């Protein structure tokens, strides 16, 4: 398992515990470690921003995810939620 995938798993655990800032940090590290494969990490981080109701960051992360993978359904959904 790559370091990015390990950090993603940590981020997922933080998210489940409601530690959204720690999850954001973990997913941000994933993005730095694997920028070309980061669509899922941007989407996961957007989910954290959504929990914090930081809509500007949700929008930015969803747009970044969609630039990397335009078929990313979660990114489309979270972007729509943020824009509403």
N, C-alpha and C positions, 0 to 999 in steps of 0.2 A: 504494500500500500504506500502510495506517495505521501510526502509530507503534507501536501495540499489536502489530500483526502483525509489524513489524520486530523488536520485542523478543522476540516468540514465536520467530521464526526464530533469533535469537541464543541463546535458552534451549534450543532444540532442538540447536544446535551444541554448547553447553556440556554438555548431557546426553550426547551422543554421545562427547564427550571424557572423560566421567567427572567433570566439574566440577559436581557436584550443587549445591553452595552457590551458585555463580554462576548456575546455571539457576534455582534457587529465587528468587533476586533478580530475574532477568529476568521470570519468570512473575508475581511479586508486582507488578512495575511494570505488567504487562499488566492485572492485575485492577484496579489503581487507575485506569488509563487508560480501560478499558471495563467497568465493573462490571456492567452489565446483560447483557453478552454474555460473561461470564467463566467459564461452565461449563467450556469446554475448557481455560482457563488453570488453573483449580482442579484439574482432572484431571491436567494435565501436572505441576503442582507436587506433587500427591499421588504421582505416579510417582517424583519425586525423593526425597520423604520416605521412600518405600518402599525405595529404594536405600540410604538412610541408616538404615533400620530404626527410624524415628521414627514409631511406629504411632499415637500420639495425633494427630499432625499429619496423617497419612494419613486418619484417620477424620474429622477436622474439615474437611479440604479436600473429601473425597468428599461429605460431608453438604452443604457449601455448593454444590458442583456440582449435586447432585441437587435442591436447592431451586430452582435456576435452570432445570434441565432434567431432569425425572424419568426421561427415556428414555435418559440417558447411560449406555450399557452399561459403559464402562471404569470409571466411578465406582462402579457397583454391584459390579463385579468387585474393584476395589482395596479397597472397603469390606469386602467379604467376606473377602479375604485378611488385612486388618488385624485384623478381629475374631477370626480364628482364631489 
